[in-house]
Amino acid sequence: MPNRIYNFSAGPAVLPVEVLAEARDNLLSLGDTGIGIMEHSHRGKAYMALHEEAEALCRELAGIPSNYHVLFLQGGASLQFSMVPMNLLKSGLTADYLITGAWSQKAAIEARRCGTVHVACTSEDRNFCYIPKGCTWSAAPAYAHFTSNNTIFGTQFAKAPDAPANVPLICDASSDIFSRPLEISKYALIYAGAQKNLGPSGVTLVIIRDDLVERGPKELATMLQYRTYAEDHSLYNTPPTFGIYVMGLIFKWIKKQGGLAGVERANRDKAGKLYRHLDSGGLFRPTADADSRSMMNVTFVTGDASLDEKFVGVAKKAGLDGLKGHRSVGGMRASLYNAFPPAGVDALLEAMRDFEAKSA
Ligand SMILES: Cc1ncc(COP(=O)(O)O)c(C=O)c1O
């Protein structure tokens, strides 16, 4: 077992060791098949069983009703920025976007290629350090789009916004998917790149209500229509088999943690500990407003960029990697996804206290 250090990276991010070990064991031979997981045909029995199991576990964990499809796509969350409007928006229609950070801005840019974008709310005035309290909706939005967790700015919606009746609610949940229970029926479409809470990069999970699948224009390129994936169980072409396999292992691991309620408890404990210290009036302070804080990405600063840099360097030497904040916020960002171990939070707190004592 190589020496693993604490990886606070925002993504790709830390995965559970037992999942990595199981994947490693199946690289050369999946069970006793004599063929490694990456080498199995996506049409063969062995892979198909894993594919179906991953979907079944996903449905079970999140309580996904039967009128929703679970799809495994490629192209990352960024392709969903385009696929959502290509399928659901067109010239003459308006979509409402809640702008709470760089990712929702990017999603809105892609939507503008297809139709009109109405900004239902924005927190840009204070560098996205909060989640706006309310929205002003356009007259008849084709859909409303929001980013549940703002990876860069360390903010998170406490609950899904209430879109007007019958307006499909669409969520980019890339950085907090399956970190807490989800009321699926509130959403029309949820998407997430896997590389934070669900596995390796290269596979994107899409949970979509069946009426939306049919709304996409049939003239769109085949690979850009949701129906292509829905009709063929994500097996129209070769899917990202290894990523889907690992996602299945992650789902099993989440189940063992007590399901989504179990991981939520653990996530609250981890982030809560860190925020309590940040609120204690020491050298470090949080950047996000208290009512908008993320459980996944905890952003903080000292207020002095050179001290921040020094701390990141000291922490790295102590085996705490990936703490440098995004350039648009500065300071530090501790990403504490589902698989991040609680002991890593303790180690970070120890490093912070030590640094504070030495800087006093
Ligand atoms: C909230 C959010 N949305 C979208 C993306 C872009 O994801 P991808 O790199 O899978 O396209 C990221 C990446 O970090 C993200 O955090």
The ligand as a Gaussian input file, in Angstrom:
#p B3LYP/6-31G(d) Opt

LIG

0 1
 C      -20.211000      22.773000     -10.357000
 C      -19.411000      22.380000     -11.567000
 N      -20.013000      22.368000     -12.759000
 C      -19.336000      22.016000     -13.874000
 C      -18.001000      21.697000     -13.836000
 C      -17.301000      21.334000     -15.111000
 O      -17.191000      19.954000     -15.129000
 P      -16.450000      19.138000     -16.291000
 O      -15.000000      19.389000     -16.122000
 O      -16.866000      17.718000     -15.982000
 O      -16.971000      19.607000     -17.586000
 C      -17.341000      21.697000     -12.606000
 C      -15.914000      21.339000     -12.540000
 O      -15.265000      21.437000     -11.536000
 C      -18.067000      22.043000     -11.451000
 O      -17.469000      22.073000     -10.256000

